[in-house]
Amino acid sequence: MKSCFSAEGQDFFYFCSSMAKFIGDRISTEDHKKSTTIVITPKRVLWKEILFGLWCAGFTFAGVYMIYLLAFGGMEELAVGVNFDQSVYEQQQIYLAIFIAFWAYFEYATLKAFLWIVIGRELIMIDTEAVSIKKSFWRYGKSNRFFFENIKNFKYEKPDSLSLNTFLDNSYWSTGSDVFKLDYMGKSKKFGRKLEEKEAKQLFKFMSDRMKKWRKH
Protein backbone atom coordinates (compact mmCIF):
# COMPACT_ATOMS: atom_id res chain seq x y z
CA MET A 1 0.00 0.00 0.00
CA LYS A 2 1.09 3.58 -0.63
CA SER A 3 1.05 6.56 1.67
CA CYS A 4 0.37 9.93 0.05
CA PHE A 5 1.36 13.18 1.72
CA SER A 6 2.38 16.69 0.91
CA ALA A 7 5.13 18.71 2.45
CA GLU A 8 7.44 21.34 1.08
CA GLY A 9 9.01 23.71 3.57
CA GLN A 10 6.01 25.19 5.35
CA ASP A 11 3.45 24.27 2.71
CA PHE A 12 2.25 21.09 1.08
CA PHE A 13 2.94 19.27 -2.14
CA TYR A 14 2.04 15.71 -3.01
CA PHE A 15 4.07 12.53 -2.92
CA CYS A 16 3.51 8.83 -2.43
CA SER A 17 5.66 6.27 -0.68
CA SER A 18 5.58 2.51 -0.35
CA MET A 19 7.61 2.65 2.89
CA ALA A 20 4.73 3.67 5.13
CA LYS A 21 3.68 1.82 8.28
CA PHE A 22 0.02 1.53 9.19
CA ILE A 23 -2.10 1.98 12.28
CA GLY A 24 -5.30 0.15 11.46
CA ASP A 25 -6.64 0.46 7.92
CA ARG A 26 -6.91 4.24 7.70
CA ILE A 27 -3.74 5.72 9.19
CA SER A 28 -0.35 5.59 7.50
CA THR A 29 2.85 6.92 9.04
CA GLU A 30 6.37 7.38 7.76
CA ASP A 31 9.58 8.66 9.32
CA HIS A 32 11.88 10.79 7.19
CA LYS A 33 15.30 12.27 7.78
CA LYS A 34 13.99 15.34 9.62
CA SER A 35 10.26 14.79 9.89
CA THR A 36 7.40 12.33 10.30
CA THR A 37 4.35 12.32 8.03
CA ILE A 38 0.90 10.93 8.81
CA VAL A 39 -2.09 10.44 6.53
CA ILE A 40 -5.60 9.76 7.85
CA THR A 41 -8.12 8.64 5.24
CA PRO A 42 -11.91 8.37 5.64
CA LYS A 43 -13.53 5.00 6.17
CA ARG A 44 -15.00 3.84 2.87
CA VAL A 45 -17.80 1.30 2.40
CA LEU A 46 -18.64 0.81 -1.27
CA TRP A 47 -22.37 0.15 -1.05
CA LYS A 48 -22.89 3.04 1.36
CA GLU A 49 -20.82 5.28 -0.89
CA ILE A 50 -22.98 4.37 -3.91
CA LEU A 51 -26.20 5.00 -2.00
CA PHE A 52 -24.85 8.29 -0.69
CA GLY A 53 -23.88 9.37 -4.20
CA LEU A 54 -27.32 8.51 -5.58
CA TRP A 55 -29.00 10.36 -2.72
CA CYS A 56 -26.83 13.43 -3.37
CA ALA A 57 -27.72 13.34 -7.06
CA GLY A 58 -31.44 13.14 -6.31
CA PHE A 59 -31.30 15.86 -3.68
CA THR A 60 -29.34 18.11 -6.04
CA PHE A 61 -31.84 17.54 -8.86
CA ALA A 62 -34.77 18.37 -6.56
CA GLY A 63 -33.17 21.64 -5.47
CA VAL A 64 -32.19 22.68 -8.99
CA TYR A 65 -35.75 22.02 -10.16
CA MET A 66 -37.13 24.19 -7.36
CA ILE A 67 -34.74 26.97 -8.37
CA TYR A 68 -36.00 26.64 -11.94
CA LEU A 69 -39.60 26.95 -10.75
CA LEU A 70 -38.86 30.05 -8.72
CA ALA A 71 -36.28 31.94 -10.75
CA PHE A 72 -36.70 30.89 -14.37
CA GLY A 73 -40.44 31.01 -14.97
CA GLY A 74 -41.26 27.42 -14.10
CA MET A 75 -44.08 28.42 -11.77
CA GLU A 76 -45.65 30.63 -14.42
CA GLU A 77 -45.92 27.63 -16.69
CA LEU A 78 -47.79 25.78 -13.93
CA ALA A 79 -49.97 28.77 -12.95
CA VAL A 80 -52.65 28.23 -15.58
CA GLY A 81 -56.28 27.14 -15.58
CA VAL A 82 -59.61 28.46 -14.41
CA ASN A 83 -58.75 27.86 -10.74
CA PHE A 84 -55.64 30.03 -10.80
CA ASP A 85 -55.41 32.23 -7.67
CA GLN A 86 -52.83 35.03 -7.58
CA SER A 87 -52.60 35.08 -3.77
CA VAL A 88 -51.95 31.33 -3.65
CA TYR A 89 -49.34 31.74 -6.36
CA GLU A 90 -47.51 34.39 -4.32
CA GLN A 91 -47.62 32.22 -1.20
CA GLN A 92 -46.13 29.34 -3.15
CA GLN A 93 -43.27 31.59 -4.24
CA ILE A 94 -42.54 32.38 -0.59
CA TYR A 95 -42.65 28.70 0.35
CA LEU A 96 -40.30 27.85 -2.50
CA ALA A 97 -37.85 30.57 -1.48
CA ILE A 98 -37.78 29.23 2.11
CA PHE A 99 -37.35 25.66 0.85
CA ILE A 100 -34.45 26.67 -1.40
CA ALA A 101 -32.72 28.47 1.49
CA PHE A 102 -32.85 25.31 3.61
CA TRP A 103 -31.94 23.16 0.62
CA ALA A 104 -28.83 25.25 -0.11
CA TYR A 105 -27.52 24.76 3.43
CA PHE A 106 -28.06 20.99 3.44
CA GLU A 107 -26.80 20.70 -0.15
CA TYR A 108 -23.50 22.25 0.91
CA ALA A 109 -23.21 20.03 4.00
CA THR A 110 -24.17 16.88 2.09
CA LEU A 111 -21.84 17.42 -0.86
CA LYS A 112 -19.00 18.34 1.49
CA ALA A 113 -19.51 15.08 3.42
CA PHE A 114 -19.69 13.03 0.22
CA LEU A 115 -16.56 14.61 -1.28
CA TRP A 116 -14.73 14.12 2.03
CA ILE A 117 -15.44 10.39 1.92
CA VAL A 118 -14.33 10.10 -1.71
CA ILE A 119 -11.29 12.41 -1.87
CA GLY A 120 -10.74 13.72 1.66
CA ARG A 121 -7.49 13.31 3.62
CA GLU A 122 -6.04 14.58 6.88
CA LEU A 123 -2.34 15.28 6.36
CA ILE A 124 -0.02 15.78 9.31
CA MET A 125 3.69 16.54 9.35
CA ILE A 126 5.84 16.73 12.48
CA ASP A 127 9.27 18.26 11.92
CA THR A 128 11.94 19.87 14.10
CA GLU A 129 9.97 23.12 14.48
CA ALA A 130 6.26 22.46 14.35
CA VAL A 131 3.25 20.29 13.68
CA SER A 132 1.57 20.99 10.33
CA ILE A 133 -2.04 19.92 9.78
CA LYS A 134 -4.04 20.02 6.59
CA LYS A 135 -7.58 18.80 5.91
CA SER A 136 -7.37 18.23 2.21
CA PHE A 137 -9.85 17.58 -0.58
CA TRP A 138 -7.58 15.78 -3.03
CA ARG A 139 -4.68 18.30 -3.13
CA TYR A 140 -6.66 21.34 -2.03
CA GLY A 141 -7.00 22.74 1.46
CA LYS A 142 -5.36 25.13 3.89
CA SER A 143 -2.40 23.92 5.92
CA ASN A 144 -1.87 25.21 9.45
CA ARG A 145 1.52 25.21 11.16
CA PHE A 146 1.76 25.00 14.96
CA PHE A 147 5.18 25.77 16.42
CA PHE A 148 6.23 23.69 19.41
CA GLU A 149 6.99 26.65 21.67
CA ASN A 150 3.38 27.85 21.36
CA ILE A 151 1.65 24.48 21.83
CA LYS A 152 0.31 24.39 25.37
CA ASN A 153 -1.46 21.07 25.28
CA PHE A 154 -2.08 18.12 22.99
CA LYS A 155 -4.68 15.59 24.03
CA TYR A 156 -7.05 12.86 22.95
CA GLU A 157 -10.70 13.53 23.76
CA LYS A 158 -12.77 10.37 23.86
CA PRO A 159 -16.23 11.01 22.33
CA ASP A 160 -19.27 10.30 24.47
CA SER A 161 -20.59 7.09 22.94
CA LEU A 162 -24.02 7.67 24.51
CA SER A 163 -24.40 11.17 23.07
CA LEU A 164 -26.90 11.66 20.24
CA ASN A 165 -24.68 14.37 18.75
CA THR A 166 -21.73 11.98 18.66
CA PHE A 167 -23.87 9.32 17.01
CA LEU A 168 -25.06 11.74 14.31
CA ASP A 169 -21.62 13.33 13.80
CA ASN A 170 -19.99 9.95 13.28
CA SER A 171 -22.63 8.52 10.95
CA TYR A 172 -21.40 7.57 7.50
CA TRP A 173 -23.28 10.50 5.97
CA SER A 174 -21.35 13.24 7.83
CA THR A 175 -17.77 14.47 7.89
CA GLY A 176 -17.49 13.40 11.52
CA SER A 177 -16.18 14.79 14.78
CA ASP A 178 -12.50 15.18 15.73
CA VAL A 179 -10.83 13.33 18.62
CA PHE A 180 -7.53 15.26 18.98
CA LYS A 181 -7.08 18.82 20.22
CA LEU A 182 -4.10 21.16 20.16
CA ASP A 183 -4.19 24.23 22.40
CA TYR A 184 -2.25 26.89 20.56
CA MET A 185 -1.93 30.59 21.46
CA GLY A 186 -5.30 30.73 23.18
CA LYS A 187 -7.13 28.80 20.47
CA SER A 188 -7.86 25.13 19.83
CA LYS A 189 -7.26 23.11 16.68
CA LYS A 190 -9.12 19.82 16.36
CA PHE A 191 -8.33 16.97 13.99
CA GLY A 192 -8.61 13.19 13.71
CA ARG A 193 -12.03 12.65 12.19
CA LYS A 194 -14.05 9.54 13.01
CA LEU A 195 -11.17 7.66 14.57
CA GLU A 196 -12.05 4.63 16.64
CA GLU A 197 -10.77 4.53 20.20
CA LYS A 198 -8.08 1.88 19.65
CA GLU A 199 -6.50 3.52 16.60
CA ALA A 200 -6.89 6.99 18.11
CA LYS A 201 -4.96 5.99 21.23
CA GLN A 202 -2.24 4.37 19.13
CA LEU A 203 -1.93 7.46 16.95
CA PHE A 204 -1.91 9.76 19.98
CA LYS A 205 0.96 7.77 21.50
CA PHE A 206 2.82 7.78 18.18
CA MET A 207 2.40 11.54 17.65
CA SER A 208 3.38 12.36 21.22
CA ASP A 209 6.55 10.30 20.80
CA ARG A 210 7.46 11.96 17.48
CA MET A 211 6.75 15.45 18.79
CA LYS A 212 9.07 14.77 21.71
CA LYS A 213 11.70 13.31 19.40
CA TRP A 214 11.81 16.01 16.74
CA ARG A 215 11.59 19.03 19.00
CA LYS A 216 14.92 17.98 20.57
CA HIS A 217 16.72 18.42 17.24
Secondary structure, DSSP 4 states (H G I P E B T S, - for coil): --EEE--BTTB---EEES--EEETTTEEEEE-SSEEEEEE-----HHHHHHHHHHHHHHHHHHHHHHHHHHSSHHHHH--STT--HHHHHHHHHHHHHHHHHHHHHHHHHHHHHHHHHHEEEEEEEESSEEEEEEEETTBS-EEEEEGGGEEEEEE----TT-HHHHHHTSTTS---EEEEEEETTEEEEEEET--HHHHHHHHHHHHHHHHHHTT-
